[in-house]
Amino acid sequence: MAYRNFENSTLSRRSLFRGGAYVAAGAAITAYGAGLPFSSRLLAFHDVAESWPNVAAMADKYLSEGKLANLLFTFGTGQQDMAHTVGGGTLTMGGATEVDQDSLYRIYSMSKPITGMAIMMLISDGKLSMDMPLHDVLPAFRDMQVLVDPEGPLEDTVPADTVITIRHLLTHTAGLGYGITTKGPLLDAYNENGIVGGRVSRFPIPGFPDVTPAPGLDVWADRLATLPLEYQPATKWSYSSSIDLLGRVVEVASGMEFEAFLKARLFDPLGMTSTWMTVPDSEKGRLTDNYGIAFGQVLPLDLGNNSIYLDAPKVPSGGGGLVSSPRDYDRFLRMLLNYGMFDGNQVMTEEAVRVGISNLLPETVDLTGSWMEGQGHGAGGRSINGTFGWGGAAGTLAAVDYNVGLRAALWTQYMPSSAYPIRDEYLAALQADMGANYDAIDSRANGI
């Protein structure tokens, strides 16, 4: 009952998870500030609401109106050893324990850039290459079939014109489906085969059909290989299960279990001590509640003290399975902003980061009408105008902006993220505050 697909309900699984990419403006979170001179003086204190008055007012509005339990923003510049905060709230609606940088959030699709960078590390190691066929790592994907109609019968297929590559998986151009976007018989087949991604709750939720997850990432991948693709590889951008599949690629290429690889190569070197697929029982007191927004009501979906994330997942999801803290994720952003270097240690090669944050989309892909139209996609995140990052289905988002040396993130827990216009409002508030900061710096520089 932990994995469910919504159909024909207001609070549907598709609507719950849609925001993980739909407004992954979180990936271009700081694009409005591109090119602005940004002074670290503005981030000299832990709570920096004075420097971000529009962002602070927005947080206060949502919290004072009782629309959210918490809304916390973090900002850091360059290699400052910690981010600074605006906003706040509590772990649970009406609770007493305030959120901070060590509170735990379900980051859902913000897991994708982490998995993407794990792949870039293996490319640096010589274990993978960007355009190598997937079937060199996972032979079951050698002879794929493609649906004539993405919503049509599973028997109506044609052979794939080209093989799936690592690049295709990193950029959602492999033609794979997703439980949150796929429709018709293929969605039914995904459910029947336990092709699951992120988890919502351990308890039944109206409108969720039961989906029994595949018994392990290896079986999950093998079952996925037996099902047809929605589109020909390298022809369309379509949000997909490809980043989850990359978790299995990591396992085979590295010889390590997926989460063990993340811990050894990323989490431990970065000091990310609060990032897991399974929250230890001893740490559940830091886990936020997650809420569903339906008909203007705020309803509990997954309470921190009895969360599905206290259970080990049968299928570890590189596309949406991690829980993390603002402090931990900021360390990941710091590493990216410094091109792989963190506190004097080269966690990733500079080239791996530079390639991973760049636009990796195949030239043959038609972006017309997609969420990526006019933009780029790197290793698990959006790449546009010197920014890289992605958003999560429960309202979180994070990115780095190389133009101004800024790392920024939004932390909250509600689904679907489209229930409130938070991301659009945040970008507008961010633009206004950065513009004001620019004017202040310019005035001081000119002695005004």
N, C-alpha and C positions, 0 to 999 in steps of 0.2 A: 504493500500500500504506500510505500515511500515514493515510488516513481509513478507519475500519473500524466495522462494526456487529457486536456480539456477539449471537448467539442460541444458546440451549441450552448455555451454558458457565458454569462457576462465576465465572470472571473475565470477565463479559460487559460489553459497552459500556454497556448499560442500567444495570448495577450500578456500573460505573466512574463514570458521570456522574451517577447518581441523587443523590448527596450534594450536588451543586451547588445543589440547592434543598431536598432532603428535610430535611436538618438545617440549613437556612439559618437555624437559631437563631443562626448567625453574623450574621445580619442583626439579631437582637435580642440581640446578644452581651453587652450590658451592662444588659439589662432588669432583672436582679436588683438592680442598684445604684441604680435610679431613686429620686431624692429624697434620696440620702445626701449629706451635706456632704463634699466631697472636697478635701483640701489638696494644693497643689502641693509642699509640703514633703516629701510622701511620695515624690515623683518627682525628688528633687534630684540623683540620681546616675545615671550611664549604666546600670549593672546594678542593678536595684531588687528583687532576689530577697528581701531582708530584709522589704520591705513587702508582698510577695506570696508568703508561705511555702507556701501550699497549691498555688498555681500552679507555683512552683519545684519542689516535691516531685513534682508530676505530670510535669513535663518530665524530671526526673531519672529517674523510674521508667521511662518509655518509652525513654529513651536508654540507661540502664544495662542494660536487658533486651534491647537490640539489636533492638527492634521498629521503630525509625525511625532514619534517618541524622541527622535534625535535628528539633527542635521549639523554635521561637523565638516568644516573645510580645513584643509591643510595646505600650507604654502612653504616652499623652501627655495633658496637660491643657491646656485653653484654647489659647492661641497660642504655647506653648513651641515653639521653633524646631526641636526634634527630639524624637522619642519615646525612651523608655527601654526596656530589654530585660530579659527573664527567660528562662532556658533557653539553648539553643545547639545544639551538634552540629557535624557536618561536611557538606561539600557532597555527599560520597559515602559510602556505608556503609564503615566501616573506614578512611576516608581521613584525611589530616592537615590539610587546609585547613578551618578553622572557618568556619561561617556567621556573617554579621553583617548589619547593616542595608543593606549594598550587595550582598548575594548576590541572585541572580536566581531567581525562582520563576514557574512556570506558574500564573497566577491564575485561569484558566478563567472561571467565571461571575462572579467579582469584576470582570470586564470590564463586566458589565451596568450597574451604577450609573454608570460612566464614560460609556457610550453614552447612557444615560438623561439624564444632565446635558448632554450635547452637544445632545440634542433640546430640552431646556429652554432652552438658549442660543439656538437657532434660533427658538423660540417668542418669546423676548424680542426677537429681531431683527425680528420680524414676518414671518418667512419661513414659519412654520407656526403652527397654532393647535391647542389640545388636542383639540377635537372636530371638526376638519375631516376630511372623507372621505379615506382613503388614496388613492383613485383620482384625487384632485386632483393628487397628486404622482406616483403610479405608476398610469397609466391601465389597465394590464393587470388591476388588481384591482377593476374596476368591477362586473362581474357574476359574483359568486362562487357556487359551488354548495356544498352541505353534505351530507355523508354521512348517510344515514338511520341507519346503524349505524356507529359509529367504526371498527369492525374488519371492516366488511362490504365488498362489492364496490364498486369505484369508480364503476360505472355507476348505482348505486342512490342517487340524490341528489335534493335539492330545492333551489330557489333560496334564497339567504340572505335572511332577513327584514329585515336592516338592513345598512348598509354598514360596513366596517371603518374605524375612526378611529385617529388618533394615540394617543389615550387607551387604546384597546384594545391597541395594540401595546406601549405602555409597561407595561401591567399583566397581560399574558398572558391577555387576555380576547377576543382576536380570533377564536378558534376554530382557529388554525393548529396543526399537529402539530409533532413534534420527533423527530429520529432516536433519541433516548434514551428516549422515552416512548410513541411511536406504535407500533401493532401492526397486523398483518394486511396486506392489499393496499396500504394507503396507505404503510406503511413500505417495502414493496418498491418502490413508485413513487418514494419519496424517494431510495432508494439508486440506482435506475436513472437518476434525473435529477441525481445528484450534489448533492443537498440535504444538505450536510454542515455541521457546526459546528466544535467544538473538535477539535484533533489530538492523537494519542496517541504514535505512534512512526513512524519511517521504515521499520521492519523488520516482517516478518510476525509476528503473534501468534496462537497457536492459538485458533480460535473466531471470528476476525474475517473476515467475507467482504469481498472487495475492493470498494471504492466509489471510482469515479473522480469527483473533484469537478468541478462545473461550471466552465467556463473564465472565471471572473470573477464579481464580485458582481452585475453587471448581468444576466448570463445566469442566474445563480442565482435572482435575484428574479423574472425573467420565467418561468422554469420553475416556480417555486413557485406563481405565479398561475394556472397551468394545472391545478393539482391541487385537489381538493375540500378543504373545511375539515372538521375533525373535529366541530366543534360550531357552533351558531348564534352569531354574534358577540354579546358582551355578555350571555351567559347562564351561562357557567361560567368558573372559573379553571382553566386547564390550562397547565402549564409548556410552553413552545413556542419556536419559532424566531423569534418576533416581534422580539426585540431584535437578532438578526442582520439581519432585514429593515430595521430602523431604520437600520442602517449605510448601506443603499442610499438610504433617505429623506434622510439627511444629505448624501449626494453630490448628489442631484438638487436639494435645497433650497438648498444652499450653493454649488454649482458647483465643489466641490473633491473630490478623492479622499478617501475616508473617513479613512484614517490621517493624511493631510495636514491635514485639519480638526482632528483630535484634537491633533496636534502644535502647530498654530498657535494654537488657542484654549484648550487646556488644558495640554498637557505643557510647552510652552516657558514660558508665564506662571507656571506653578507650579514650574519648575525640575525637572521630572520627566525627567531625562536618561537614565534607565535603564528606560524603558517602551516596548516595541515589539511589533509582530506578528512581526518577524524579528530575532533576536538577532545583532548583528554578530559576525563571526568573531573579531574582536579582543577581544570581551567574553565568549567562551564559557568562559573560566577562572573566571567568577563564577557560572555556571549550575549549579544543583543537579541531581542525578539524581532521576528520578521512579521510584517503585517500585510494583509490583502486589503485593497481599497475597492469597495463595491457599493454602488448606489449611494456614494457619499459617506459610507460608513467605514470605519477603520476596524478591521477584523483580524484576530490573531491567526497566523498561518503556521508559525513554527516558534514555539517559546524556547528561549535559551536554556532553561533548566530541564527541558525534556526534548531537545532538538534531535532531528534526524541526523544532524552532523555529529552527534555523540556516538552514532553507530558507524562501524567501518563500512564503506561502500563495497558492493560486490564488483562494481566496475569503476575504478578510479578515473575521474573525468578531467582530462587536461583542458577541456574546453569550458568547464564550468563547475569544477568540484572543490575548489579551495576555499577555506576560511582563513582570513588574515586580519592583521591589525593595521591601523593607519601608520604606526611607527615602522612596522615591517615592510609594508608596501613602499613607503617613502625610501627605504634603503634600496629597494630594487630600482626605483626611479633615479636615485642618486648614482647608482652604478651605470645606468644607461646614459645619464647626462654627462658622465665622465668617461664615456666610451670604454666601459669595461673595467676601469680602475676603481677600487674602493678601499679607502684607508691604506693606501700604499701597496695593495695587492691587486694583481691583474686577474680578476675573476673570469672575464671573457677577453678575447683578443679584441683590439680596437677594430680590426677589419670585420669581425663577426658582428659587432654592434652596428657599425656603419652600414653594413649590408642589410642587417635585420631591420633597421629603422627606415630603410629606403623603400621606394615603390618597386615591388617585386612582381607586379601583375604581368602576365604574359601579354605581348602586344596583340595577340589574336582575340583577346577577350572583349566582348561588347558590353560596356557598362550602362548602356541606355536604360533608363528606368530603374536602375539599381540604387542601393544606398551608397554606392561608391562612385556614382556618376560625377565626373569632374575631379575626382580625388584619387589617391593612391592607397595601396595596401601592402604592408610589410610582413614581418614574421609574427603574425597573430594580432596585428593592430593596424589602425589607420595611420597612414603617413601622408601628411599634407603641410606644405608651407613651413617646413622645419619643425613640425611637431609630430609626436608619435604617442599612441596610447589607445585605450579602449574603455568601454563602459560595461557595467554588470546589470543583470536583470532586476536586482533589488534596489536600483537607483544609484549605485556607486559608479564613479568614473574617475579616471586618473590619466595623466599624460605628462610628458616632458616637452618643453619648448626650448629648442637650442638657440633660437634667435635672441632670447633674453636671459637664458640660463635659469629658467624657472621650472620647478616641479610642483605640480598641484593636483589635488584630489578632492573629491566630494564623497562623504560617507553618510549613509542613511540606510534604512531597511524597510522597503515597501514594494508591493507588486500589484499590478504592472507599473513599470516606471512611467508609462504614458498617462497614468491616472492624474498626475499633477504636472504642470509645465515647468518643473523645477530646472531641468537642464537648459531650456531656452532662457529662463529667468536668470539662471546662474551666469550664463555666457554674457547676457546683457549687463548684469551687475559687475561682472569682471571687467568688461570693456570700459564701463563708466569709471570704475575705480582705477584701472591702469591709466586711463586718460588723465584723470585728476592727479595721479602720482607723477605722471610725465610733466604735467603743467607745473607742479610744485618743484620738481627738479630743475626744470627749465627756468623758472622764476629765480631760484636761488643762484643758478649758474650765471644769470644776467644781473644779479644784484638787485632784483625787484623786491 
